[in-house]
Amino acid sequence: MPMYVAIRHLPGVTPDALAGAGARVKTCVAGMQSEGTTVHWLRSFFLPGSSQTHCYFEGPSLEAVTELNRRAGL
């Protein structure tokens, strides 16, 4: 399955906001899988020096991963 990375610049993001985003992604992954779309959130890293997050996903297509991020409000 292809792997995708979403890189976001998030100056001023709080640890609580990052934790909330992770929880939303997990919920949306479960929802999409129950609908028959096999998509996985693998891991995310926050790089404080650059205020970036790097989020790694597996999915059948860029569109599926984009939809996951849209549903999670990212």
NORFENPE-V844429 format. One record per residue. N is the residue number from 1. SS is DSSP state (a for helix, b for strand, c for the rest). PHI is phi in degrees with one decimal (none if undefined). D_FIRST is the distance of its C-alpha to the first C-alpha in Angstrom with 2 decimals. Layout:
# NORFENPE-V844429
n:N ss:SS phi:PHI d_first:D_FIRST
n:N ss:SS phi:PHI d_first:D_FIRST
This chain:
# NORFENPE-V844429
n:1 ss:c phi:none d_first:0.00
n:2 ss:b phi:-64.2 d_first:3.83
n:3 ss:b phi:-109.7 d_first:6.61
n:4 ss:b phi:-131.3 d_first:9.88
n:5 ss:b phi:-126.6 d_first:13.38
n:6 ss:b phi:-108.5 d_first:16.35
n:7 ss:b phi:-109.8 d_first:19.66
n:8 ss:b phi:-124.1 d_first:22.73
n:9 ss:b phi:-99.8 d_first:26.38
n:10 ss:c phi:-129.5 d_first:28.16
n:11 ss:c phi:-63.2 d_first:31.73
n:12 ss:c phi:80.8 d_first:33.64
n:13 ss:c phi:-65.4 d_first:30.78
n:14 ss:c phi:-98.8 d_first:31.95
n:15 ss:a phi:-57.8 d_first:30.37
n:16 ss:a phi:-64.0 d_first:30.92
n:17 ss:a phi:-65.9 d_first:29.07
n:18 ss:a phi:-65.0 d_first:26.02
n:19 ss:a phi:-64.0 d_first:26.21
n:20 ss:a phi:-63.3 d_first:26.61
n:21 ss:a phi:-63.8 d_first:23.55
n:22 ss:a phi:-62.4 d_first:21.48
n:23 ss:a phi:-64.4 d_first:23.10
n:24 ss:a phi:-64.7 d_first:22.42
n:25 ss:a phi:-61.6 d_first:18.67
n:26 ss:a phi:-59.0 d_first:18.60
n:27 ss:a phi:-63.2 d_first:20.70
n:28 ss:a phi:-70.1 d_first:18.67
n:29 ss:a phi:-59.2 d_first:15.37
n:30 ss:a phi:-60.6 d_first:17.48
n:31 ss:a phi:-63.8 d_first:18.93
n:32 ss:a phi:-67.4 d_first:15.87
n:33 ss:a phi:-65.7 d_first:14.50
n:34 ss:a phi:-68.1 d_first:18.03
n:35 ss:c phi:-88.0 d_first:17.83
n:36 ss:c phi:101.0 d_first:14.86
n:37 ss:c phi:-99.9 d_first:12.11
n:38 ss:c phi:-83.7 d_first:9.33
n:39 ss:b phi:-134.4 d_first:9.13
n:40 ss:b phi:-134.0 d_first:9.93
n:41 ss:b phi:-92.7 d_first:12.47
n:42 ss:b phi:-88.5 d_first:12.26
n:43 ss:b phi:-174.4 d_first:15.63
n:44 ss:b phi:-136.6 d_first:18.20
n:45 ss:b phi:-129.2 d_first:21.04
n:46 ss:b phi:-109.1 d_first:24.35
n:47 ss:b phi:-107.6 d_first:26.33
n:48 ss:c phi:-60.3 d_first:29.90
n:49 ss:c phi:-62.4 d_first:31.43
n:50 ss:c phi:-113.0 d_first:29.51
n:51 ss:c phi:56.3 d_first:28.93
n:52 ss:b phi:-112.0 d_first:25.21
n:53 ss:b phi:-112.7 d_first:22.22
n:54 ss:b phi:-120.5 d_first:18.81
n:55 ss:b phi:-115.3 d_first:16.17
n:56 ss:b phi:-106.1 d_first:12.58
n:57 ss:b phi:-133.2 d_first:9.86
n:58 ss:b phi:-116.6 d_first:6.21
n:59 ss:b phi:-167.3 d_first:6.07
n:60 ss:c phi:-72.0 d_first:6.10
n:61 ss:c phi:-161.7 d_first:8.69
n:62 ss:a phi:-60.2 d_first:11.20
n:63 ss:a phi:-61.5 d_first:13.58
n:64 ss:a phi:-65.3 d_first:11.94
n:65 ss:a phi:-68.2 d_first:11.87
n:66 ss:a phi:-62.7 d_first:15.32
n:67 ss:a phi:-64.1 d_first:16.54
n:68 ss:a phi:-58.9 d_first:15.71
n:69 ss:a phi:-65.2 d_first:17.70
n:70 ss:a phi:-63.6 d_first:20.38
n:71 ss:a phi:-62.0 d_first:20.88
n:72 ss:c phi:-80.6 d_first:21.21
n:73 ss:c phi:74.0 d_first:23.76
n:74 ss:c phi:-101.1 d_first:22.24
